[in-house]
């Protein structure tokens, strides 16, 4: 399976259900979610592009999975250990 497929399997369920999740959260939890997703402050440039100063840990993980050249393997300590 290609790395892009793994990234999609991880992110699609979360992103597809985000509107439903958002609608169920109160203001404090919405702010907490935004902080976790974006981390730093959100900037709007003069040409109306929206971005952040720094990539949040959430997106760093997604980027790392997407750009990984290795196979996804079973970590040690997970039993039963699978071949490979």
C-alpha positions in Angstrom: 0.0 0.0 0.0 1.4 3.4 -0.9 2.2 6.1 1.7 -0.5 8.4 0.4 -3.1 5.7 1.0 -2.0 5.4 4.7 -2.2 9.2 5.1 -5.7 9.2 3.6 -6.9 6.4 5.9 -5.7 8.4 8.9 -7.0 11.8 8.0 -10.2 11.2 5.9 -12.4 10.0 8.8 -11.4 13.0 10.9 -11.7 15.6 8.2 -15.0 14.2 6.8 -16.6 14.3 10.3 -15.2 17.7 11.3 -18.4 19.7 10.6 -20.4 17.3 12.8 -17.8 17.4 15.5 -17.6 21.2 15.3 -21.4 21.6 15.6 -21.4 19.6 18.9 -18.6 21.5 20.6 -19.1 24.5 22.9 -16.9 27.6 22.5 -14.2 26.5 24.9 -13.8 23.1 23.1 -13.9 24.8 19.7 -11.0 27.0 20.8 -9.1 24.0 22.1 -9.6 22.2 18.8 -8.4 25.2 16.8 -5.3 25.4 19.1 -4.5 21.7 18.6 -5.0 21.9 14.8 -3.3 25.2 14.1 -1.0 25.6 17.1 0.2 29.1 16.3 -1.8 32.2 15.5 -3.6 32.4 12.2 -2.4 35.0 9.8 -4.2 36.7 6.9 -2.0 38.2 4.2 -2.8 41.4 2.2 -3.8 39.1 -0.7 -6.3 37.4 1.6 -4.4 34.1 2.0 -4.8 32.4 5.3 -1.9 30.6 6.9 -0.1 30.0 10.2 3.5 30.9 11.3 4.4 27.3 11.9 3.1 23.9 10.9 1.2 22.4 13.9 2.2 19.0 15.3 -1.0 17.5 13.8 0.0 18.5 10.3 3.6 17.6 10.9 2.5 14.0 11.7 0.4 13.9 8.5 3.3 15.3 6.5 5.7 12.8 8.0 3.4 9.9 7.1 2.9 11.2 3.6 6.6 11.7 2.9 7.8 8.5 4.6 9.9 6.4 2.3 9.7 3.3 4.6 7.0 0.8 5.1 4.7 1.1 8.1 5.8 -1.7 10.5 4.5 -3.2 13.7 6.4 -1.5 16.6 8.2 -3.8 19.0 6.1 -4.7 22.1 2.9 -5.2 20.1 2.0 -8.8 20.3 1.6 -11.0 18.5 4.5 -9.7 16.3 3.7 -9.9 12.6 6.2 -11.1 10.1 8.1 -8.4 8.3 
